[in-house]
């Protein structure tokens, strides 16, 4: 019953997303699909969504090795969190360049605000990495 009430009351979570030296805090509906989260992350880091990606759970951060669990992009955030076994959620984008985004769910309580366009970035730190640093325009 608690789960159903949360679905009706818009359960908003704060996520922290890190890539290289840049990080973002954002507020996202817990029913958000990982596929949509990927698009939001790439847009917020000013990346083109022009490569394949995958989500996975890992202790080390590496997308390879023992204990890595691949997560379907059709899963929703509430299907993933809380994460067990000291693993973290990661997005691997561009299998050639291997951009890795670490995704945390913070413990901050967020109250739904019908005036906010979720998902929304609430804080940014650092400088976004350049997706194509050696590309001349």
Buried (B, 14 or more C-beta within 10 A) or exposed (E): EEEEEEEEEBBBBBBBBBBBEBBBBBBBBBBBBBBBBBEBBBEBBEBEEEBEBBBBBBEEEBBEEEEBEEBEBEBBBBEBBEBEEEBBBBBBBBEEEEBBBBBBBEEEEBEEEEEEEBBBEBEBEEEBBEBEEEEEE
